[in-house]
Amino acid sequence: MKEFNRGNLDGIRRDINEALKAVEAKHDVSFDLGGIGFEKLKFTVKLTVSIGDGKEYQKTKFEQVCSIFDIPNDWYGKEFTNRGRKYRITAINTRARKMPMEYEDVISGGGYKCSVDHLKTMVKLSK
């Protein structure tokens, strides 16, 4: 490898996540790699470690900040259907101004982000 770039950093991220799985299982923690900043010869990444699977942390954080977004605190983990697929609300990222709401596909586990208004619309239409 001559230098870091977006292409090879995707592979490195996958390898790091795979390598951390054994540590997660051994110590009952979860790791979350944040955004990667890079130059040609080095990169940095924020690593967040939570006890357990991290869901309790996300739930507590969600309940603390949901009122800022006029979202009910019982929406953490709430499932809704959109275009025939089932999703689950998983987090609020207060630093993401345009798309702070995070949700996942219940079946595939794929994660998505959206605006508060878009999430409210999806939940409302799901009823």
Secondary structure, DSSP 8 states (H G I E B T S, - for coil): --S--HHHHHHHHHHHHHHHHHHHHHHTEEEEEEEEEE-SS-EEEEEEEEETTSHHHHHHHHHHHGGGGT--GGGTT-EEEETTEEEEEEEE-TT-SS--EEEEETTT--EEEE-HHHHHHHHHHH-
